Amino acid sequence: MSSTLERVARRWPWLVAAYRAGRAVLRRVDVLRQHPVECRRLEPFRGRHRGGRCFVIGNGPSLRGEDLRPLAGETTFVTNHFYFHPQLERLQPTYYCVSDLSFFDRGLHPEWREHLSRLPSDTVFFLPLELKRVVRRSLERERPRVHYLRCDRMREIWRLGAMNVDATGILCTGDTVTLDFCLPLAHFMGFSEVYLLGCDTSYGSQDDPAHFYEASTPSRSIEYHRDTWLPNVTRSYAVARSAFEASGRRIYNAAAGGRLEVFPRVRLGDVLAR
């Protein structure tokens, strides 16, 4: 919050509340207006990789000991703060997904901008539709291949017991970008095999770090992540497994570690040797 807004909030809290409510309404109206446009832009991705395989790479601590360089010739999805990874340039990611609205609280994340030059020019970004105005001002001048997805944060996969896998529709949330964007996109693009790496679900453990990089203290407690976030995400992953298997597709956990046991585990080396 800016210092000016803080002063106004102390003196006239009702005015700040009205301002924020008005902005929220305008954002929803803008999402409704922009969604049909973005649906048309997403259509070329439908079935683009039919029958292929892809690798969805999270930010979990198991990546610390994983050599990702052999994935350079594969189709890869990376997420959130993956720009910290030392092998970013060698990996040359195909798709970059961010679903968390707070990622752009103050515009384009400064450290992300710093590392954009390390990404190939044809890396495609998938970002929240709510942030299109913010992102267009700061990112699209440098990275023109940006697409926007609509996600309803009230449609929770773990409560619904279902997820939408049509990226042109309104997506559900699984409280992690892998479920919000990556897996629906992988299904939409036609992949028959999806391999997860670094999707460790390590939040909620005092002993294990949450990420492969050194992160600041999470905004929510260890108890919240252990007792609420972890069960919700685990149930959501189980829904995703069912959604893929219903259409004859498979999701595997190729991480060398982590706590995600919803999917059958495979060794990355064995997958790449096929």
C-alpha positions in Angstrom: 0.0 0.0 0.0 1.4 3.4 -0.9 2.1 6.0 1.9 -0.7 8.2 0.5 -3.2 5.4 0.6 -2.1 4.5 4.1 -2.7 8.1 5.3 -6.2 8.1 3.7 -7.0 4.7 5.1 -6.2 5.9 8.7 -8.4 9.0 8.3 -11.2 7.7 6.0 -11.2 3.9 6.0 -14.7 3.8 4.4 -13.3 5.8 1.4 -10.5 3.3 0.9 -12.9 0.4 1.2 -15.2 2.0 -1.4 -12.2 2.7 -3.7 -11.1 -1.0 -3.5 -14.6 -2.3 -4.1 -14.9 0.0 -7.1 -11.6 -1.3 -8.5 -12.7 -4.9 -8.0 -16.0 -4.2 -9.9 -14.1 -2.6 -12.8 -11.6 -5.6 -12.9 -14.5 -8.0 -13.1 -16.1 -6.0 -15.9 -12.8 -5.9 -17.7 -12.4 -9.7 -17.4 -15.8 -10.3 -18.9 -15.0 -8.0 -21.8 -11.6 -9.4 -22.5 -12.4 -13.1 -22.0 -13.9 -13.8 -25.5 -10.8 -12.1 -27.1 -8.4 -14.3 -25.2 -10.5 -17.4 -25.9 -9.9 -16.8 -29.6 -6.2 -16.3 -29.1 -6.0 -19.6 -27.2 -7.7 -21.7 -29.8 -4.5 -22.4 -31.8 -3.2 -24.3 -28.7 -6.1 -26.8 -28.7 -4.6 -30.2 -29.5 -1.3 -28.7 -30.6 0.7 -31.5 -28.9 -1.8 -34.3 -29.3 -0.3 -37.6 -28.1 2.9 -36.1 -26.9 4.5 -35.8 -23.5 5.5 -32.7 -21.4 7.2 -31.9 -18.2 5.6 -29.6 -15.6 8.3 -28.1 -13.4 7.3 -26.6 -10.0 9.5 -24.7 -7.5 9.9 -27.5 -4.9 13.2 -28.3 -3.1 13.7 -31.6 -4.9 14.9 -29.5 -7.9 18.1 -28.7 -6.0 19.6 -32.1 -6.8 18.0 -32.5 -10.2 19.9 -31.9 -13.5 17.3 -30.4 -15.8 19.7 -29.9 -18.8 18.5 -33.2 -20.5 15.0 -31.6 -20.7 16.2 -28.9 -23.1 14.7 -30.7 -26.1 11.4 -31.5 -24.4 8.2 -29.5 -24.1 8.3 -27.9 -20.6 6.1 -25.8 -18.4 7.8 -23.7 -15.7 6.2 -21.7 -13.0 6.3 -18.7 -10.7 9.9 -18.1 -9.5 11.6 -20.6 -11.7 13.7 -17.7 -13.1 15.9 -18.2 -10.0 17.0 -21.6 -11.3 20.6 -21.7 -12.4 19.8 -23.9 -15.4 17.1 -21.6 -16.8 19.1 -20.7 -19.9 20.0 -24.3 -20.6 16.4 -25.6 -20.2 14.9 -23.1 -22.6 11.4 -23.5 -21.3 8.5 -23.8 -23.8 5.8 -22.4 -21.5 5.9 -20.1 -18.4 2.8 -20.1 -16.1 1.9 -17.8 -13.2 -1.6 -17.9 -11.7 -1.0 -16.0 -8.4 -2.5 -12.5 -8.6 -0.1 -11.2 -5.9 2.8 -11.9 -8.2 2.0 -8.6 -9.9 0.9 -6.6 -6.9 3.3 -3.8 -7.9 3.6 -4.5 -11.6 6.0 -6.8 -13.2 8.2 -8.6 -10.6 11.5 -6.8 -10.7 13.6 -9.9 -10.5 11.6 -11.5 -13.2 12.3 -8.6 -15.5 16.0 -8.9 -14.8 16.0 -12.5 -15.9 13.7 -12.2 -19.0 16.7 -11.9 -21.3 17.8 -15.4 -20.3 14.6 -16.9 -21.8 14.2 -17.8 -25.4 12.2 -15.4 -27.5 9.6 -18.0 -28.3 8.7 -18.9 -24.6 5.0 -18.5 -24.3 3.6 -17.0 -21.1 0.2 -17.8 -19.5 -0.9 -15.3 -16.9 -4.2 -14.4 -15.1 -6.7 -12.4 -17.2 -7.3 -10.1 -14.3 -3.8 -8.7 -14.6 -3.9 -8.1 -18.4 -3.8 -4.3 -18.0 -0.9 -4.3 -15.6 1.1 -6.8 -17.6 0.5 -5.2 -21.0 2.1 -2.0 -19.6 5.2 -3.7 -18.4 5.8 -7.1 -20.0 4.3 -7.3 -23.5 6.7 -4.7 -24.8 9.5 -7.1 -24.1 7.7 -10.5 -24.3 5.0 -10.4 -27.0 3.9 -14.0 -26.6 1.7 -13.6 -23.6 -1.8 -15.2 -23.2 -4.3 -14.8 -20.4 -6.4 -17.4 -18.7 -9.6 -16.9 -16.7 -9.6 -18.6 -13.3 -12.5 -18.3 -10.8 -10.9 -18.4 -7.4 -14.3 -19.4 -5.8 -14.5 -22.6 -7.9 -12.2 -24.8 -5.7 -11.3 -28.1 -7.2 -11.1 -29.9 -3.8 -14.7 -28.8 -3.0 -16.1 -29.4 -6.5 -14.5 -32.8 -7.0 -14.0 -31.7 -10.6 -11.9 -29.4 -12.8 -12.2 -27.7 -16.1 -9.6 -28.8 -18.6 -10.7 -26.5 -21.4 -8.3 -23.5 -21.2 -10.8 -21.3 -23.1 -13.4 -21.7 -20.4 -13.4 -20.6 -16.7 -10.7 -22.6 -14.9 -11.0 -23.8 -11.3 -8.4 -23.2 -8.6 -6.3 -25.9 -6.9 -4.4 -23.4 -4.8 -1.2 -24.0 -6.8 -0.3 -22.9 -10.3 0.3 -26.5 -11.4 -3.5 -27.2 -10.9 -4.7 -23.7 -11.8 -3.0 -23.4 -15.2 -0.4 -26.1 -16.1 -2.4 -29.3 -16.0 -5.5 -27.8 -17.7 -3.3 -26.4 -20.4 -1.5 -29.7 -20.8 -4.8 -31.5 -21.2 -6.1 -28.8 -23.6 -3.0 -29.1 -25.7 -3.5 -32.8 -26.1 -0.5 -34.3 -24.1 -1.1 -37.9 -23.3 1.7 -38.1 -20.7 2.6 -35.4 -18.1 5.6 -35.7 -15.9 5.8 -33.6 -12.7 9.1 -32.3 -11.3 9.5 -30.1 -8.3 5.8 -30.4 -7.4 6.7 -31.5 -3.9 3.8 -30.2 -1.7 6.4 -29.6 0.9 4.6 -26.7 2.6 3.6 -27.5 6.1 6.8 -29.2 7.2 9.1 -27.6 9.7 12.0 -29.8 8.4 11.7 -29.3 4.6 12.1 -26.1 2.7 9.2 -25.1 0.5 11.3 -24.1 -2.6 14.5 -24.9 -4.4 15.6 -21.3 -3.8 16.0 -19.4 -0.6 12.6 -17.8 0.0 11.2 -15.2 2.5 8.9 -16.4 5.2 5.5 -17.5 3.8 2.6 -15.2 4.4 0.7 -18.0 6.1 1.7 -20.2 8.9 3.2 -23.7 8.8 0.0 -24.9 10.6 -2.2 -23.5 7.8 -0.2 -25.1 5.1 -0.1 -28.5 6.9 -3.8 -28.6 8.1 -5.6 -26.7 5.2 -3.4 -26.1 2.1 -1.9 -29.6 1.9 -5.2 -31.6 2.2 -6.8 -29.2 -0.3 -4.0 -29.5 -2.9 -3.7 -33.3 -2.4 -7.5 -33.7 -3.0 -7.2 -31.5 -6.1 -4.3 -33.5 -7.5 -6.5 -36.6 -7.1 -9.2 -34.9 -9.1 -6.7 -34.0 -11.8 -5.5 -37.6 -12.0 -9.1 -38.8 -12.5 -9.7 -36.1 -15.2 -6.7 -37.2 -17.2 -7.3 -40.9 -16.8 -10.9 -40.5 -17.9 -9.6 -39.5 -21.3 -6.8 -42.2 -21.4 -4.0 -39.9 -20.3 -1.6 -40.2 -17.5 0.2 -38.0 -15.0 3.4 -39.2 -13.3 5.6 -37.8 -10.5 9.2 -37.8 -11.8 10.6 -35.9 -8.8 13.4 -37.4 -6.8 11.8 -36.6 -3.5 8.9 -34.5 -2.2 5.7 -35.6 -0.5 3.3 -35.9 -3.5 2.1 -39.5 -3.7 -1.1 -39.1 -5.7 0.6 -40.1 -8.9 2.7 -43.1 -9.8 6.4 -42.3 -9.4 8.9 -42.8 -12.2 12.6 -42.0 -12.5 13.4 -39.1 -14.8 16.4 -40.9 -16.3 14.2 -43.9 -17.3 11.6 -41.6 -18.9 14.3 -39.7 -20.9 15.9 -43.0 -22.0 12.8 -44.1 -23.9 
